């Protein structure tokens, strides 16, 4: 019985460029992608306070890829990937994701912002195409990064309210 589940478990890990989000390390990303594309230090991430790497997308094997950001925890574990692509790729990207991951929500009005959200274990994958943009974003976000982002966003909003209240 356990062996019957093994193929499903092996496929259940979101791994853009073959790098499992949540378990790949900074060194893994450099070793895997360094020979294919130029990776640059992009500073510390606002939410995780971990390092980030950036690529212009050349050599990564995704048509039209304009940029790729790799976000790490302070312990250098890959917890987020942000890809920027031309907006006209939205439908094909969404269909590719649909064949691999569970669709949890989709907003696709005839005119307006398009968003498809998928889930794979602790990873949320979002394809977002804003109406007034020529670009779309594809993000792979580990639960750890989402929690940090949500917590810090709430703290920023509370601080803004306190500042506004004291100014009135």
N, C-alpha and C positions, 0 to 999 in steps of 0.2 A: 504494500500500500504506500509506504513512504517513497519508494522508488518511482511510483506513478506520479507523485507530486513534484519530483525533482525537476523535470523540464519546465514546469510552470514557475517554480521558484527561480530558476535560472533566468527566465525572461522577465521577471518582475522587478528588475532594477533599472531605473532610468539612467542611461549612461551615454550622454552626448559625446561624440568623438571617442567612444569606447572607455570613457572615464566615469565610473559610477559615482553619482552625486551622493554624498554622505559617507563615502569610504575612500575615495581617491585622495591623494595628498598633493601638496604643492610640487613635490619632487616628481610624482607620477605625471602631472600635467606637463612639467618641463621636459621630462624624458620622452613622453608620448608625442607631444605636439611641437616641441622645440625643433626637431629636424624638418618639420613640415611648414612652419610659419614662424615669423618673428614675434616673440613674446616680449612685451615690455612691462616693467613694473608700473602699476597704476595707483600706487599709494595704498592707504588703508580704507577699508569699506566703512561707510558712515554707520551702518547698523551692527556689523559683527566686530568691528575694530581689528579685523584680520587683514592680511595682505590681499591684493588683487593683481591679476595679470590681465593684459589687454593684447589682442591681436587685431590686425586689420582684416582678418578673414581669409587672406590669400593662402592657398594651399590646404585649406581645411575640408575641401570636397563638398561644399554646399553652394549651389548655384546662387550667385548674387549676394552672398554673405558680405556685409559691409563692416561689421565689427563683432568681436566676441570678447566678453569680459568673464573672468573666472574669479569667483569670490570664495574666500577661505575663512575659516574660523581662526582665532588666535593660535590654535594648535595646528594650523596649516592643513585642515581637512576641507575638501571641496564641499561647500554648502550652497552654492548658487552658480548658475551660468546664465548670462544674458547675451542673446544674439540679436543683431539688427539686420533685417532683410528688406528688400523692396516690397511694398505693400501688395503688388500684384501676385506675390507668392503665397498670400494668405490661404487661399482655397487648397492649393496643393500641399502646403505644410499641414493644415488642419486635417486633411484626409490621411496623410502619412501618420500623424499622431493618433488619429482615430483607430488606425489598424494596429497600433501598439499598446495604447493605454485606454483606461476607462474614462469616457467623457462624463464629467459631472455637471457641467453647465455650458450653455452657449447663448450668446446674444448676437444675432445676425440680422439686423433690420435691413430693409432695402437701401435706405440711406441712413448713415450714422456709424457710430463706433461698432466694430466687430470684435468679439471676444469669445474664445473657446478655452475652457478650463478642463484639464485632465488630471487624474490622480494615479499615482503608482506608489503604493506604500506611503512612505513619509515624504514623497516628492510630489509637488504640485507643478504641473506644466501648463503654462498659459501662452496662447497665441493671441496677441492684441494688435488690432489694426485701427488706429484712430481715424475718424472720418476725414479730417482736414490735414492729413499727413501723407507723405509719399513713402513712408517707412512703416514697417511692422516690427514688433518685438516678440521674441520667443524666449521665455524664461523657464528655467528649471530651478525650483526653490525648495530646499530641504526644510522640514518643520522647524529645525533649530533657527534658521535664518528668519523664517516667518515670525516666530515667537519674539525674537530680538527686535525685529522691525516694528511689530505691533506694540510691544512694551515701550520702546523709545518714542514712537509716534504719540502714544497716549501721554507720556511724560512731557513731550514738547507741547502738546495741546494744553495740558494743565498749566504749564509755565506761561504760555501765551495768555491764558485766561487770567492768571494771577497778575501778570504785568499790566494787562488791560484794565483790570479792576483797580489796581493801585494808581493808574493814570486818570481815572474818572473822578 
